[in-house]
Amino acid sequence: MKVKLLTTISLLTYQIGFSQTEKLLNGKVTSQNYTLKDVEVINKTAKTTTKTNALGEFSILVRAEDSLIFFKQDYYFTRLKVSQENINKNSITVNMAPKPEELNEVVITTIKLPHIGSTAKSSNEIALAKNTSSLQKHTGVYDGTIPNGMDFIAMGNGLLSLFKGKEDKKIKNKTPELDFKKLVNTTCPSVFFTKDLKLSPEEKELFLEFCDADPRSKALIENKNILSTMDFLHAKNEEFKKVKINEK
C-alpha cells in the first residue's frame, strides 16, 4: 500500500514539474490573410522576445499561463495568454488588425508674385526715360541712366517675397509634436483599458491626464517602447485606483 502511494505521489510530482518546464511554441502572425514579418513577439512573463521571419513564423519558449504580446508599427498590438492546449498543439495563428492610416495636414498658402503689367507710375517712368534718352541724343549730355535697363530693385523685392512665402509654408507644414495621450491612443486599443486596466470609458480620459502629469511619460514619448508603455500604464493604474479610494 505504501509503495503504491509513493508511486502515485512521484507520478504527480513528475507531471507537475514536466508541465511547468518551458516548451518551444511555434506560430504564425497574419493580417487580412497576409503574413507579417518583423513582428516583435514578447513573452511578458519571462521577459524574452523574438521576431517573425519573412513567412510570418516565430518560435518562443513559453509556459502555460504566460502572457505573449505581438507588436508591429502601424498595427494594434495583440495579447495572448498561453494555454496548455496551445502548448500541446504547438501551432498557433495570431491575427493583427492594422491601424487606420492618418492623412497629413494640408495647408493652403497664397504666394503673391510681383506685378509685371504696366501701371500709371511705370508708364510715367517709361515716358521720363524716353525724354531723357531724347535729351541725351540731341544734347550729347549723359545723365548716368541705362537705356532700356532692368529694374533690379523691383526684381529683388519680388524674389524676396517669393522666398518668404516658401519659408512661411515650411513653418505651417511642420508636423505637430507627439504627446503622451496621442502615443497611447495610437498604440493601445480601447479594449486594453476596459479589459486589462478595468477602466470605464468615462475614467479613461481622467486616467490619461493622471499619467500625463507624471514626468516619466515624457521619456516614453521619446523611446516609443510598447512594453515600457504598458508597464508604465499598469503601474499608474494601481496609483490611480488608490487615489480614487482615498477620495471616497
Biotite code that builds the C-alpha atoms (Angstrom):
import biotite.structure as struc

atoms = struc.array([
    struc.Atom([0.000, 0.000, 0.000], chain_id="A", res_id=1, res_name="MET", atom_name="CA", element="C"),
    struc.Atom([2.806, 2.399, 0.903], chain_id="A", res_id=2, res_name="LYS", atom_name="CA", element="C"),
    struc.Atom([4.646, 1.537, -2.303], chain_id="A", res_id=3, res_name="VAL", atom_name="CA", element="C"),
    struc.Atom([1.571, 2.349, -4.425], chain_id="A", res_id=4, res_name="LYS", atom_name="CA", element="C"),
    struc.Atom([1.041, 5.647, -2.580], chain_id="A", res_id=5, res_name="LEU", atom_name="CA", element="C"),
    struc.Atom([4.674, 6.669, -3.084], chain_id="A", res_id=6, res_name="LEU", atom_name="CA", element="C"),
    struc.Atom([4.466, 5.744, -6.752], chain_id="A", res_id=7, res_name="THR", atom_name="CA", element="C"),
    struc.Atom([1.320, 7.856, -7.224], chain_id="A", res_id=8, res_name="THR", atom_name="CA", element="C"),
    struc.Atom([2.915, 10.870, -5.485], chain_id="A", res_id=9, res_name="ILE", atom_name="CA", element="C"),
    struc.Atom([6.049, 10.525, -7.630], chain_id="A", res_id=10, res_name="SER", atom_name="CA", element="C"),
    struc.Atom([3.991, 10.438, -10.826], chain_id="A", res_id=11, res_name="LEU", atom_name="CA", element="C"),
    struc.Atom([2.025, 13.537, -9.813], chain_id="A", res_id=12, res_name="LEU", atom_name="CA", element="C"),
    struc.Atom([5.222, 15.380, -8.914], chain_id="A", res_id=13, res_name="THR", atom_name="CA", element="C"),
    struc.Atom([6.765, 14.423, -12.247], chain_id="A", res_id=14, res_name="TYR", atom_name="CA", element="C"),
    struc.Atom([3.691, 15.578, -14.184], chain_id="A", res_id=15, res_name="GLN", atom_name="CA", element="C"),
    struc.Atom([3.570, 18.919, -12.351], chain_id="A", res_id=16, res_name="ILE", atom_name="CA", element="C"),
    struc.Atom([7.286, 19.504, -12.891], chain_id="A", res_id=17, res_name="GLY", atom_name="CA", element="C"),
    struc.Atom([7.018, 18.486, -16.547], chain_id="A", res_id=18, res_name="PHE", atom_name="CA", element="C"),
    struc.Atom([4.088, 20.843, -17.159], chain_id="A", res_id=19, res_name="SER", atom_name="CA", element="C"),
    struc.Atom([5.964, 23.773, -15.610], chain_id="A", res_id=20, res_name="GLN", atom_name="CA", element="C"),
    struc.Atom([9.071, 23.415, -17.800], chain_id="A", res_id=21, res_name="THR", atom_name="CA", element="C"),
    struc.Atom([9.430, 25.747, -20.763], chain_id="A", res_id=22, res_name="GLU", atom_name="CA", element="C"),
    struc.Atom([8.274, 24.456, -24.141], chain_id="A", res_id=23, res_name="LYS", atom_name="CA", element="C"),
    struc.Atom([9.065, 25.810, -27.590], chain_id="A", res_id=24, res_name="LEU", atom_name="CA", element="C"),
    struc.Atom([5.859, 27.252, -29.062], chain_id="A", res_id=25, res_name="LEU", atom_name="CA", element="C"),
    struc.Atom([5.655, 27.680, -32.841], chain_id="A", res_id=26, res_name="ASN", atom_name="CA", element="C"),
    struc.Atom([3.208, 30.030, -34.519], chain_id="A", res_id=27, res_name="GLY", atom_name="CA", element="C"),
    struc.Atom([2.422, 32.435, -37.347], chain_id="A", res_id=28, res_name="LYS", atom_name="CA", element="C"),
    struc.Atom([1.256, 36.078, -37.441], chain_id="A", res_id=29, res_name="VAL", atom_name="CA", element="C"),
    struc.Atom([-1.117, 37.301, -40.168], chain_id="A", res_id=30, res_name="THR", atom_name="CA", element="C"),
    struc.Atom([-3.181, 40.361, -41.059], chain_id="A", res_id=31, res_name="SER", atom_name="CA", element="C"),
    struc.Atom([-6.005, 40.380, -43.591], chain_id="A", res_id=32, res_name="GLN", atom_name="CA", element="C"),
    struc.Atom([-4.898, 36.974, -44.954], chain_id="A", res_id=33, res_name="ASN", atom_name="CA", element="C"),
    struc.Atom([-1.282, 38.158, -45.400], chain_id="A", res_id=34, res_name="TYR", atom_name="CA", element="C"),
    struc.Atom([1.670, 37.024, -43.287], chain_id="A", res_id=35, res_name="THR", atom_name="CA", element="C"),
    struc.Atom([3.541, 39.700, -41.324], chain_id="A", res_id=36, res_name="LEU", atom_name="CA", element="C"),
    struc.Atom([7.321, 39.711, -40.983], chain_id="A", res_id=37, res_name="LYS", atom_name="CA", element="C"),
    struc.Atom([9.393, 41.529, -38.327], chain_id="A", res_id=38, res_name="ASP", atom_name="CA", element="C"),
    struc.Atom([6.578, 41.368, -35.772], chain_id="A", res_id=39, res_name="VAL", atom_name="CA", element="C"),
    struc.Atom([8.027, 41.639, -32.265], chain_id="A", res_id=40, res_name="GLU", atom_name="CA", element="C"),
    struc.Atom([6.813, 38.693, -30.168], chain_id="A", res_id=41, res_name="VAL", atom_name="CA", element="C"),
    struc.Atom([7.271, 39.426, -26.454], chain_id="A", res_id=42, res_name="ILE", atom_name="CA", element="C"),
    struc.Atom([6.884, 36.932, -23.623], chain_id="A", res_id=43, res_name="ASN", atom_name="CA", element="C"),
    struc.Atom([5.950, 39.494, -20.970], chain_id="A", res_id=44, res_name="LYS", atom_name="CA", element="C"),
    struc.Atom([6.050, 36.874, -18.191], chain_id="A", res_id=45, res_name="THR", atom_name="CA", element="C"),
    struc.Atom([9.526, 35.532, -18.987], chain_id="A", res_id=46, res_name="ALA", atom_name="CA", element="C"),
    struc.Atom([10.841, 38.881, -20.349], chain_id="A", res_id=47, res_name="LYS", atom_name="CA", element="C"),
    struc.Atom([12.051, 37.304, -23.609], chain_id="A", res_id=48, res_name="THR", atom_name="CA", element="C"),
    struc.Atom([11.484, 38.428, -27.207], chain_id="A", res_id=49, res_name="THR", atom_name="CA", element="C"),
    struc.Atom([11.783, 37.204, -30.781], chain_id="A", res_id=50, res_name="THR", atom_name="CA", element="C"),
    struc.Atom([10.632, 38.321, -34.257], chain_id="A", res_id=51, res_name="LYS", atom_name="CA", element="C"),
    struc.Atom([8.704, 36.702, -37.095], chain_id="A", res_id=52, res_name="THR", atom_name="CA", element="C"),
    struc.Atom([10.589, 35.717, -40.246], chain_id="A", res_id=53, res_name="ASN", atom_name="CA", element="C"),
    struc.Atom([9.714, 36.527, -43.880], chain_id="A", res_id=54, res_name="ALA", atom_name="CA", element="C"),
    struc.Atom([6.880, 33.946, -43.754], chain_id="A", res_id=55, res_name="LEU", atom_name="CA", element="C"),
    struc.Atom([5.424, 35.408, -40.556], chain_id="A", res_id=56, res_name="GLY", atom_name="CA", element="C"),
    struc.Atom([6.588, 32.402, -38.485], chain_id="A", res_id=57, res_name="GLU", atom_name="CA", element="C"),
    struc.Atom([8.105, 32.509, -34.998], chain_id="A", res_id=58, res_name="PHE", atom_name="CA", element="C"),
    struc.Atom([9.256, 30.229, -32.169], chain_id="A", res_id=59, res_name="SER", atom_name="CA", element="C"),
    struc.Atom([9.481, 31.208, -28.490], chain_id="A", res_id=60, res_name="ILE", atom_name="CA", element="C"),
    struc.Atom([9.879, 29.395, -25.156], chain_id="A", res_id=61, res_name="LEU", atom_name="CA", element="C"),
    struc.Atom([6.716, 29.531, -23.030], chain_id="A", res_id=62, res_name="VAL", atom_name="CA", element="C"),
    struc.Atom([4.948, 28.033, -20.050], chain_id="A", res_id=63, res_name="ARG", atom_name="CA", element="C"),
    struc.Atom([1.209, 27.697, -19.519], chain_id="A", res_id=64, res_name="ALA", atom_name="CA", element="C"),
    struc.Atom([-0.379, 30.982, -18.384], chain_id="A", res_id=65, res_name="GLU", atom_name="CA", element="C"),
    struc.Atom([2.458, 33.090, -19.907], chain_id="A", res_id=66, res_name="ASP", atom_name="CA", element="C"),
    struc.Atom([1.375, 36.372, -21.488], chain_id="A", res_id=67, res_name="SER", atom_name="CA", element="C"),
    struc.Atom([2.501, 36.969, -25.094], chain_id="A", res_id=68, res_name="LEU", atom_name="CA", element="C"),
    struc.Atom([2.392, 40.390, -26.781], chain_id="A", res_id=69, res_name="ILE", atom_name="CA", element="C"),
    struc.Atom([2.609, 40.872, -30.552], chain_id="A", res_id=70, res_name="PHE", atom_name="CA", element="C"),
    struc.Atom([3.755, 44.342, -31.658], chain_id="A", res_id=71, res_name="PHE", atom_name="CA", element="C"),
    struc.Atom([4.391, 45.929, -35.065], chain_id="A", res_id=72, res_name="LYS", atom_name="CA", element="C"),
    struc.Atom([4.326, 49.564, -36.131], chain_id="A", res_id=73, res_name="GLN", atom_name="CA", element="C"),
    struc.Atom([1.073, 50.661, -37.832], chain_id="A", res_id=74, res_name="ASP", atom_name="CA", element="C"),
    struc.Atom([-0.812, 47.712, -36.234], chain_id="A", res_id=75, res_name="TYR", atom_name="CA", element="C"),
    struc.Atom([-2.703, 47.397, -32.953], chain_id="A", res_id=76, res_name="TYR", atom_name="CA", element="C"),
    struc.Atom([-0.766, 45.222, -30.543], chain_id="A", res_id=77, res_name="PHE", atom_name="CA", element="C"),
    struc.Atom([-2.324, 41.839, -29.758], chain_id="A", res_id=78, res_name="THR", atom_name="CA", element="C"),
    struc.Atom([-2.179, 39.996, -26.447], chain_id="A", res_id=79, res_name="ARG", atom_name="CA", element="C"),
    struc.Atom([-2.423, 36.213, -25.962], chain_id="A", res_id=80, res_name="LEU", atom_name="CA", element="C"),
    struc.Atom([-2.481, 34.149, -22.777], chain_id="A", res_id=81, res_name="LYS", atom_name="CA", element="C"),
    struc.Atom([-0.807, 30.811, -23.456], chain_id="A", res_id=82, res_name="VAL", atom_name="CA", element="C"),
    struc.Atom([-2.904, 27.776, -22.522], chain_id="A", res_id=83, res_name="SER", atom_name="CA", element="C"),
    struc.Atom([-1.802, 24.182, -22.065], chain_id="A", res_id=84, res_name="GLN", atom_name="CA", element="C"),
    struc.Atom([-3.802, 23.366, -25.184], chain_id="A", res_id=85, res_name="GLU", atom_name="CA", element="C"),
    struc.Atom([-1.681, 25.847, -27.201], chain_id="A", res_id=86, res_name="ASN", atom_name="CA", element="C"),
    struc.Atom([1.470, 24.156, -25.937], chain_id="A", res_id=87, res_name="ILE", atom_name="CA", element="C"),
    struc.Atom([0.162, 20.654, -26.735], chain_id="A", res_id=88, res_name="ASN", atom_name="CA", element="C"),
    struc.Atom([-0.858, 21.626, -30.281], chain_id="A", res_id=89, res_name="LYS", atom_name="CA", element="C"),
    struc.Atom([2.389, 23.627, -30.723], chain_id="A", res_id=90, res_name="ASN", atom_name="CA", element="C"),
    struc.Atom([0.831, 25.665, -33.511], chain_id="A", res_id=91, res_name="SER", atom_name="CA", element="C"),
    struc.Atom([-0.992, 28.988, -33.128], chain_id="A", res_id=92, res_name="ILE", atom_name="CA", element="C"),
    struc.Atom([-2.048, 31.674, -35.584], chain_id="A", res_id=93, res_name="THR", atom_name="CA", element="C"),
    struc.Atom([-2.360, 35.283, -34.418], chain_id="A", res_id=94, res_name="VAL", atom_name="CA", element="C"),
    struc.Atom([-4.223, 37.907, -36.452], chain_id="A", res_id=95, res_name="ASN", atom_name="CA", element="C"),
    struc.Atom([-3.280, 41.603, -36.052], chain_id="A", res_id=96, res_name="MET", atom_name="CA", element="C"),
    struc.Atom([-5.562, 44.496, -37.009], chain_id="A", res_id=97, res_name="ALA", atom_name="CA", element="C"),
    struc.Atom([-3.993, 47.394, -38.964], chain_id="A", res_id=98, res_name="PRO", atom_name="CA", element="C"),
    struc.Atom([-4.423, 50.932, -37.672], chain_id="A", res_id=99, res_name="LYS", atom_name="CA", element="C"),
    struc.Atom([-6.361, 53.391, -39.846], chain_id="A", res_id=100, res_name="PRO", atom_name="CA", element="C"),
    struc.Atom([-3.999, 55.498, -41.952], chain_id="A", res_id=101, res_name="GLU", atom_name="CA", element="C"),
    struc.Atom([-3.750, 59.122, -40.812], chain_id="A", res_id=102, res_name="GLU", atom_name="CA", element="C"),
    struc.Atom([-3.563, 61.810, -43.521], chain_id="A", res_id=103, res_name="LEU", atom_name="CA", element="C"),
    struc.Atom([-1.045, 64.600, -43.077], chain_id="A", res_id=104, res_name="ASN", atom_name="CA", element="C"),
    struc.Atom([-2.403, 68.084, -42.509], chain_id="A", res_id=105, res_name="GLU", atom_name="CA", element="C"),
    struc.Atom([-2.753, 70.050, -45.759], chain_id="A", res_id=106, res_name="VAL", atom_name="CA", element="C"),
    struc.Atom([-2.046, 73.777, -45.511], chain_id="A", res_id=107, res_name="VAL", atom_name="CA", element="C"),
    struc.Atom([-3.021, 76.015, -48.436], chain_id="A", res_id=108, res_name="ILE", atom_name="CA", element="C"),
    struc.Atom([-0.999, 79.214, -48.719], chain_id="A", res_id=109, res_name="THR", atom_name="CA", element="C"),
    struc.Atom([-1.146, 82.086, -51.162], chain_id="A", res_id=110, res_name="THR", atom_name="CA", element="C"),
    struc.Atom([2.068, 83.226, -52.829], chain_id="A", res_id=111, res_name="ILE", atom_name="CA", element="C"),
    struc.Atom([1.970, 86.790, -54.127], chain_id="A", res_id=112, res_name="LYS", atom_name="CA", element="C"),
    struc.Atom([4.106, 87.254, -57.223], chain_id="A", res_id=113, res_name="LEU", atom_name="CA", element="C"),
    struc.Atom([5.492, 90.665, -58.217], chain_id="A", res_id=114, res_name="PRO", atom_name="CA", element="C"),
    struc.Atom([3.287, 92.667, -60.580], chain_id="A", res_id=115, res_name="HIS", atom_name="CA", element="C"),
    struc.Atom([4.542, 92.608, -64.184], chain_id="A", res_id=116, res_name="ILE", atom_name="CA", element="C"),
    struc.Atom([1.867, 94.609, -66.002], chain_id="A", res_id=117, res_name="GLY", atom_name="CA", element="C"),
    struc.Atom([2.095, 98.353, -66.575], chain_id="A", res_id=118, res_name="SER", atom_name="CA", element="C"),
    struc.Atom([0.768, 100.872, -64.057], chain_id="A", res_id=119, res_name="THR", atom_name="CA", element="C"),
    struc.Atom([0.374, 104.641, -64.120], chain_id="A", res_id=120, res_name="ALA", atom_name="CA", element="C"),
    struc.Atom([3.649, 105.019, -62.204], chain_id="A", res_id=121, res_name="LYS", atom_name="CA", element="C"),
    struc.Atom([5.609, 102.730, -64.526], chain_id="A", res_id=122, res_name="SER", atom_name="CA", element="C"),
    struc.Atom([4.107, 104.479, -67.567], chain_id="A", res_id=123, res_name="SER", atom_name="CA", element="C"),
    struc.Atom([5.357, 107.808, -66.256], chain_id="A", res_id=124, res_name="ASN", atom_name="CA", element="C"),
    struc.Atom([8.808, 106.307, -65.608], chain_id="A", res_id=125, res_name="GLU", atom_name="CA", element="C"),
    struc.Atom([8.941, 104.939, -69.183], chain_id="A", res_id=126, res_name="ILE", atom_name="CA", element="C"),
    struc.Atom([7.930, 108.319, -70.608], chain_id="A", res_id=127, res_name="ALA", atom_name="CA", element="C"),
    struc.Atom([10.587, 110.046, -68.486], chain_id="A", res_id=128, res_name="LEU", atom_name="CA", element="C"),
    struc.Atom([13.210, 107.562, -69.672], chain_id="A", res_id=129, res_name="ALA", atom_name="CA", element="C"),
    struc.Atom([12.267, 108.246, -73.280], chain_id="A", res_id=130, res_name="LYS", atom_name="CA", element="C"),
    struc.Atom([12.512, 112.009, -72.752], chain_id="A", res_id=131, res_name="ASN", atom_name="CA", element="C"),
    struc.Atom([15.901, 111.590, -71.067], chain_id="A", res_id=132, res_name="THR", atom_name="CA", element="C"),
    struc.Atom([17.128, 109.432, -73.918], chain_id="A", res_id=133, res_name="SER", atom_name="CA", element="C"),
    struc.Atom([15.880, 112.013, -76.405], chain_id="A", res_id=134, res_name="SER", atom_name="CA", element="C"),
    struc.Atom([17.639, 114.782, -74.444], chain_id="A", res_id=135, res_name="LEU", atom_name="CA", element="C"),
    struc.Atom([20.917, 112.819, -74.441], chain_id="A", res_id=136, res_name="GLN", atom_name="CA", element="C"),
    struc.Atom([20.564, 112.152, -78.148], chain_id="A", res_id=137, res_name="LYS", atom_name="CA", element="C"),
    struc.Atom([20.141, 115.805, -79.065], chain_id="A", res_id=138, res_name="HIS", atom_name="CA", element="C"),
    struc.Atom([22.426, 117.432, -76.483], chain_id="A", res_id=139, res_name="THR", atom_name="CA", element="C"),
    struc.Atom([25.072, 114.743, -76.024], chain_id="A", res_id=140, res_name="GLY", atom_name="CA", element="C"),
    struc.Atom([24.776, 115.055, -72.213], chain_id="A", res_id=141, res_name="VAL", atom_name="CA", element="C"),
    struc.Atom([24.915, 111.658, -70.339], chain_id="A", res_id=142, res_name="TYR", atom_name="CA", element="C"),
    struc.Atom([22.811, 111.555, -67.117], chain_id="A", res_id=143, res_name="ASP", atom_name="CA", element="C"),
    struc.Atom([24.026, 108.135, -65.773], chain_id="A", res_id=144, res_name="GLY", atom_name="CA", element="C"),
    struc.Atom([20.937, 106.121, -66.763], chain_id="A", res_id=145, res_name="THR", atom_name="CA", element="C"),
    struc.Atom([20.951, 102.882, -68.815], chain_id="A", res_id=146, res_name="ILE", atom_name="CA", element="C"),
    struc.Atom([18.535, 102.932, -71.747], chain_id="A", res_id=147, res_name="PRO", atom_name="CA", element="C"),
    struc.Atom([16.054, 100.019, -71.664], chain_id="A", res_id=148, res_name="ASN", atom_name="CA", element="C"),
    struc.Atom([17.693, 98.820, -68.389], chain_id="A", res_id=149, res_name="GLY", atom_name="CA", element="C"),
    struc.Atom([16.015, 96.382, -65.938], chain_id="A", res_id=150, res_name="MET", atom_name="CA", element="C"),
    struc.Atom([14.565, 97.452, -62.599], chain_id="A", res_id=151, res_name="ASP", atom_name="CA", element="C"),
    struc.Atom([16.777, 95.351, -60.281], chain_id="A", res_id=152, res_name="PHE", atom_name="CA", element="C"),
    struc.Atom([15.108, 96.746, -57.136], chain_id="A", res_id=153, res_name="ILE", atom_name="CA", element="C"),
    struc.Atom([11.673, 95.524, -58.233], chain_id="A", res_id=154, res_name="ALA", atom_name="CA", element="C"),
    struc.Atom([13.107, 92.125, -59.171], chain_id="A", res_id=155, res_name="MET", atom_name="CA", element="C"),
    struc.Atom([14.857, 91.824, -55.800], chain_id="A", res_id=156, res_name="GLY", atom_name="CA", element="C"),
    struc.Atom([11.662, 92.661, -53.888], chain_id="A", res_id=157, res_name="ASN", atom_name="CA", element="C"),
    struc.Atom([9.740, 90.081, -55.927], chain_id="A", res_id=158, res_name="GLY", atom_name="CA", element="C"),
    struc.Atom([12.262, 87.296, -55.245], chain_id="A", res_id=159, res_name="LEU", atom_name="CA", element="C"),
    struc.Atom([12.358, 88.181, -51.543], chain_id="A", res_id=160, res_name="LEU", atom_name="CA", element="C"),
    struc.Atom([8.558, 87.920, -51.373], chain_id="A", res_id=161, res_name="SER", atom_name="CA", element="C"),
    struc.Atom([8.658, 84.545, -53.169], chain_id="A", res_id=162, res_name="LEU", atom_name="CA", element="C"),
    struc.Atom([11.248, 83.017, -50.799], chain_id="A", res_id=163, res_name="PHE", atom_name="CA", element="C"),
    struc.Atom([9.447, 84.431, -47.766], chain_id="A", res_id=164, res_name="LYS", atom_name="CA", element="C"),
    struc.Atom([6.264, 82.695, -48.909], chain_id="A", res_id=165, res_name="GLY", atom_name="CA", element="C"),
    struc.Atom([8.123, 79.376, -49.155], chain_id="A", res_id=166, res_name="LYS", atom_name="CA", element="C"),
    struc.Atom([9.556, 79.755, -45.644], chain_id="A", res_id=167, res_name="GLU", atom_name="CA", element="C"),
    struc.Atom([6.074, 80.503, -44.250], chain_id="A", res_id=168, res_name="ASP", atom_name="CA", element="C"),
    struc.Atom([4.771, 77.393, -45.982], chain_id="A", res_id=169, res_name="LYS", atom_name="CA", element="C"),
    struc.Atom([7.530, 75.234, -44.409], chain_id="A", res_id=170, res_name="LYS", atom_name="CA", element="C"),
    struc.Atom([6.670, 76.541, -40.946], chain_id="A", res_id=171, res_name="ILE", atom_name="CA", element="C"),
    struc.Atom([2.958, 75.863, -41.412], chain_id="A", res_id=172, res_name="LYS", atom_name="CA", element="C"),
    struc.Atom([3.624, 72.339, -42.734], chain_id="A", res_id=173, res_name="ASN", atom_name="CA", element="C"),
    struc.Atom([5.746, 71.438, -39.698], chain_id="A", res_id=174, res_name="LYS", atom_name="CA", element="C"),
    struc.Atom([4.470, 68.188, -38.174], chain_id="A", res_id=175, res_name="THR", atom_name="CA", element="C"),
    struc.Atom([2.897, 68.694, -34.719], chain_id="A", res_id=176, res_name="PRO", atom_name="CA", element="C"),
    struc.Atom([4.810, 67.119, -31.837], chain_id="A", res_id=177, res_name="GLU", atom_name="CA", element="C"),
    struc.Atom([3.535, 63.786, -30.488], chain_id="A", res_id=178, res_name="LEU", atom_name="CA", element="C"),
    struc.Atom([2.135, 63.985, -26.968], chain_id="A", res_id=179, res_name="ASP", atom_name="CA", element="C"),
    struc.Atom([1.621, 61.181, -24.445], chain_id="A", res_id=180, res_name="PHE", atom_name="CA", element="C"),
    struc.Atom([-2.148, 60.883, -24.980], chain_id="A", res_id=181, res_name="LYS", atom_name="CA", element="C"),
    struc.Atom([-1.746, 60.536, -28.738], chain_id="A", res_id=182, res_name="LYS", atom_name="CA", element="C"),
    struc.Atom([1.032, 57.960, -28.260], chain_id="A", res_id=183, res_name="LEU", atom_name="CA", element="C"),
    struc.Atom([-1.197, 55.817, -26.033], chain_id="A", res_id=184, res_name="VAL", atom_name="CA", element="C"),
    struc.Atom([-4.323, 56.187, -28.199], chain_id="A", res_id=185, res_name="ASN", atom_name="CA", element="C"),
    struc.Atom([-2.470, 55.202, -31.384], chain_id="A", res_id=186, res_name="THR", atom_name="CA", element="C"),
    struc.Atom([-0.637, 52.296, -29.717], chain_id="A", res_id=187, res_name="THR", atom_name="CA", element="C"),
    struc.Atom([-3.144, 50.750, -27.323], chain_id="A", res_id=188, res_name="CYS", atom_name="CA", element="C"),
    struc.Atom([-6.630, 49.616, -28.435], chain_id="A", res_id=189, res_name="PRO", atom_name="CA", element="C"),
    struc.Atom([-9.636, 50.599, -26.321], chain_id="A", res_id=190, res_name="SER", atom_name="CA", element="C"),
    struc.Atom([-10.059, 47.006, -25.097], chain_id="A", res_id=191, res_name="VAL", atom_name="CA", element="C"),
    struc.Atom([-6.728, 47.323, -23.256], chain_id="A", res_id=192, res_name="PHE", atom_name="CA", element="C"),
    struc.Atom([-8.242, 49.963, -20.945], chain_id="A", res_id=193, res_name="PHE", atom_name="CA", element="C"),
    struc.Atom([-11.520, 48.138, -20.332], chain_id="A", res_id=194, res_name="THR", atom_name="CA", element="C"),
    struc.Atom([-10.251, 44.541, -20.125], chain_id="A", res_id=195, res_name="LYS", atom_name="CA", element="C"),
    struc.Atom([-6.683, 44.838, -18.796], chain_id="A", res_id=196, res_name="ASP", atom_name="CA", element="C"),
    struc.Atom([-6.845, 48.028, -16.718], chain_id="A", res_id=197, res_name="LEU", atom_name="CA", element="C"),
    struc.Atom([-10.540, 47.601, -15.764], chain_id="A", res_id=198, res_name="LYS", atom_name="CA", element="C"),
    struc.Atom([-11.336, 51.254, -16.534], chain_id="A", res_id=199, res_name="LEU", atom_name="CA", element="C"),
    struc.Atom([-14.670, 52.551, -17.752], chain_id="A", res_id=200, res_name="SER", atom_name="CA", element="C"),
    struc.Atom([-14.789, 54.801, -20.838], chain_id="A", res_id=201, res_name="PRO", atom_name="CA", element="C"),
    struc.Atom([-15.560, 57.744, -18.522], chain_id="A", res_id=202, res_name="GLU", atom_name="CA", element="C"),
    struc.Atom([-12.446, 57.039, -16.426], chain_id="A", res_id=203, res_name="GLU", atom_name="CA", element="C"),
    struc.Atom([-10.085, 56.654, -19.393], chain_id="A", res_id=204, res_name="LYS", atom_name="CA", element="C"),
    struc.Atom([-9.665, 60.387, -20.129], chain_id="A", res_id=205, res_name="GLU", atom_name="CA", element="C"),
    struc.Atom([-9.101, 61.209, -16.455], chain_id="A", res_id=206, res_name="LEU", atom_name="CA", element="C"),
    struc.Atom([-6.607, 58.344, -16.190], chain_id="A", res_id=207, res_name="PHE", atom_name="CA", element="C"),
    struc.Atom([-4.602, 59.612, -19.184], chain_id="A", res_id=208, res_name="LEU", atom_name="CA", element="C"),
    struc.Atom([-4.497, 63.093, -17.621], chain_id="A", res_id=209, res_name="GLU", atom_name="CA", element="C"),
    struc.Atom([-3.198, 61.459, -14.428], chain_id="A", res_id=210, res_name="PHE", atom_name="CA", element="C"),
    struc.Atom([-0.457, 59.630, -16.390], chain_id="A", res_id=211, res_name="CYS", atom_name="CA", element="C"),
    struc.Atom([0.458, 62.678, -18.466], chain_id="A", res_id=212, res_name="ASP", atom_name="CA", element="C"),
    struc.Atom([1.205, 64.613, -15.283], chain_id="A", res_id=213, res_name="ALA", atom_name="CA", element="C"),
    struc.Atom([3.980, 62.133, -14.420], chain_id="A", res_id=214, res_name="ASP", atom_name="CA", element="C"),
    struc.Atom([7.373, 63.359, -15.810], chain_id="A", res_id=215, res_name="PRO", atom_name="CA", element="C"),
    struc.Atom([8.227, 59.769, -16.798], chain_id="A", res_id=216, res_name="ARG", atom_name="CA", element="C"),
    struc.Atom([5.608, 59.949, -19.563], chain_id="A", res_id=217, res_name="SER", atom_name="CA", element="C"),
    struc.Atom([7.877, 62.359, -21.499], chain_id="A", res_id=218, res_name="LYS", atom_name="CA", element="C"),
    struc.Atom([10.619, 59.708, -21.676], chain_id="A", res_id=219, res_name="ALA", atom_name="CA", element="C"),
    struc.Atom([8.106, 57.205, -23.101], chain_id="A", res_id=220, res_name="LEU", atom_name="CA", element="C"),
    struc.Atom([7.289, 59.634, -25.930], chain_id="A", res_id=221, res_name="ILE", atom_name="CA", element="C"),
    struc.Atom([10.957, 59.669, -26.946], chain_id="A", res_id=222, res_name="GLU", atom_name="CA", element="C"),
    struc.Atom([11.540, 55.899, -26.653], chain_id="A", res_id=223, res_name="ASN", atom_name="CA", element="C"),
    struc.Atom([8.146, 54.687, -28.004], chain_id="A", res_id=224, res_name="LYS", atom_name="CA", element="C"),
    struc.Atom([8.640, 51.216, -26.489], chain_id="A", res_id=225, res_name="ASN", atom_name="CA", element="C"),
    struc.Atom([5.341, 49.332, -26.273], chain_id="A", res_id=226, res_name="ILE", atom_name="CA", element="C"),
    struc.Atom([6.457, 47.098, -23.387], chain_id="A", res_id=227, res_name="LEU", atom_name="CA", element="C"),
    struc.Atom([7.687, 50.054, -21.303], chain_id="A", res_id=228, res_name="SER", atom_name="CA", element="C"),
    struc.Atom([4.480, 51.983, -22.049], chain_id="A", res_id=229, res_name="THR", atom_name="CA", element="C"),
    struc.Atom([2.297, 49.070, -20.922], chain_id="A", res_id=230, res_name="MET", atom_name="CA", element="C"),
    struc.Atom([4.298, 48.562, -17.715], chain_id="A", res_id=231, res_name="ASP", atom_name="CA", element="C"),
    struc.Atom([4.009, 52.295, -17.006], chain_id="A", res_id=232, res_name="PHE", atom_name="CA", element="C"),
    struc.Atom([0.219, 52.241, -17.553], chain_id="A", res_id=233, res_name="LEU", atom_name="CA", element="C"),
    struc.Atom([-0.215, 49.194, -15.302], chain_id="A", res_id=234, res_name="HIS", atom_name="CA", element="C"),
    struc.Atom([1.823, 50.856, -12.518], chain_id="A", res_id=235, res_name="ALA", atom_name="CA", element="C"),
    struc.Atom([-0.044, 54.162, -12.844], chain_id="A", res_id=236, res_name="LYS", atom_name="CA", element="C"),
    struc.Atom([-3.368, 52.289, -12.797], chain_id="A", res_id=237, res_name="ASN", atom_name="CA", element="C"),
    struc.Atom([-2.565, 50.980, -9.309], chain_id="A", res_id=238, res_name="GLU", atom_name="CA", element="C"),
    struc.Atom([-1.803, 54.534, -8.146], chain_id="A", res_id=239, res_name="GLU", atom_name="CA", element="C"),
    struc.Atom([-4.949, 55.794, -9.862], chain_id="A", res_id=240, res_name="PHE", atom_name="CA", element="C"),
    struc.Atom([-7.124, 53.267, -8.010], chain_id="A", res_id=241, res_name="LYS", atom_name="CA", element="C"),
    struc.Atom([-5.574, 54.242, -4.656], chain_id="A", res_id=242, res_name="LYS", atom_name="CA", element="C"),
    struc.Atom([-6.262, 57.917, -5.330], chain_id="A", res_id=243, res_name="VAL", atom_name="CA", element="C"),
    struc.Atom([-9.910, 57.133, -6.119], chain_id="A", res_id=244, res_name="LYS", atom_name="CA", element="C"),
    struc.Atom([-10.262, 55.123, -2.914], chain_id="A", res_id=245, res_name="ILE", atom_name="CA", element="C"),
    struc.Atom([-8.770, 57.957, -0.839], chain_id="A", res_id=246, res_name="ASN", atom_name="CA", element="C"),
    struc.Atom([-11.117, 60.472, -2.460], chain_id="A", res_id=247, res_name="GLU", atom_name="CA", element="C"),
    struc.Atom([-14.088, 58.356, -1.418], chain_id="A", res_id=248, res_name="LYS", atom_name="CA", element="C"),
])
